[in-house]
Amino acid sequence: MYTEILSEHNNSKRNKHHIDHPTMTLKGVNPSCGDEIELELREKDGVIEDAAFTGIGCAVSQASASIMIDLIKGKSTQEALKLAKTFIGMIKN
């Protein structure tokens, strides 16, 4: 199941594109493997209206970016930050 979810998100382009009028752009680079992700967000009144990413990298990095976007769209900025904090805590511990 894990492999199917990763493959579906990696092969799908539904979250891999530019968005109109982003209010925030975040770039991430992993120098050890060469993955590069650029995340675009459009926030309005404390809610993430739209999000998408562009970039290059392995299937895991591409799928992870897509899954993250599915999780944060429509959420408040505070909810999205809480999810990010939880994720970072999981990978560091």
C-alpha positions in Angstrom: 0.0 0.0 0.0 2.8 2.4 0.9 4.5 1.8 -2.5 1.1 2.4 -4.3 0.5 5.7 -2.5 4.1 6.9 -3.3 3.8 5.8 -6.9 0.5 7.5 -7.4 1.7 10.8 -6.0 5.0 10.6 -7.8 3.4 10.0 -11.2 0.5 12.4 -10.7 0.9 16.1 -11.7 -2.1 17.3 -9.8 0.1 19.2 -7.2 3.2 19.7 -9.4 2.7 23.0 -11.1 2.9 26.7 -10.4 -0.1 28.5 -8.8 -1.5 31.9 -9.7 -0.5 34.7 -7.4 1.3 32.8 -4.6 1.7 34.8 -1.4 4.7 32.7 -0.3 7.4 30.7 -2.0 9.7 28.4 -0.1 12.7 26.6 -1.6 14.3 23.5 -0.2 17.5 21.7 -1.4 19.0 18.5 -0.1 22.7 18.8 -0.9 23.4 15.2 -0.1 21.1 13.8 -2.8 20.3 16.8 -5.1 16.6 17.0 -4.5 15.2 20.5 -5.0 11.6 21.5 -4.2 9.9 24.9 -4.6 6.7 25.2 -2.7 4.2 27.9 -3.6 1.4 28.8 -1.2 -1.5 31.2 -1.5 -2.9 32.2 1.8 -5.9 34.4 2.5 -7.3 35.3 5.9 -5.1 32.8 7.6 -6.2 29.9 5.4 -4.1 28.1 2.7 -6.3 28.5 -0.4 -4.0 26.8 -2.8 -0.6 25.2 -2.9 1.6 23.5 -5.4 5.3 22.5 -6.0 7.8 22.3 -8.7 11.3 20.7 -8.6 13.3 17.6 -9.2 14.2 14.7 -7.0 13.6 11.1 -6.2 10.1 9.5 -6.1 10.0 9.9 -2.3 10.7 13.6 -2.3 8.2 14.3 -5.1 5.5 12.1 -3.5 6.1 13.7 -0.1 5.6 17.2 -1.4 2.4 16.1 -3.1 1.0 14.4 0.0 1.9 17.4 2.1 0.0 19.7 -0.2 -3.1 17.4 0.0 -2.9 17.7 3.8 -2.5 21.5 4.0 -4.9 22.8 1.4 -7.9 24.4 3.0 -6.2 24.3 6.5 -5.4 27.3 8.6 -1.8 28.4 8.6 -1.6 27.4 12.2 -2.9 23.9 11.5 -0.3 23.5 8.7 2.5 24.6 10.9 1.4 22.1 13.6 1.5 19.3 11.0 5.0 20.4 9.9 6.2 20.5 13.5 4.7 17.0 14.1 6.4 15.6 10.9 9.8 17.1 11.8 9.5 15.7 15.3 8.8 12.2 13.8 11.8 12.2 11.5 14.2 13.6 14.1 13.2 11.2 16.8 
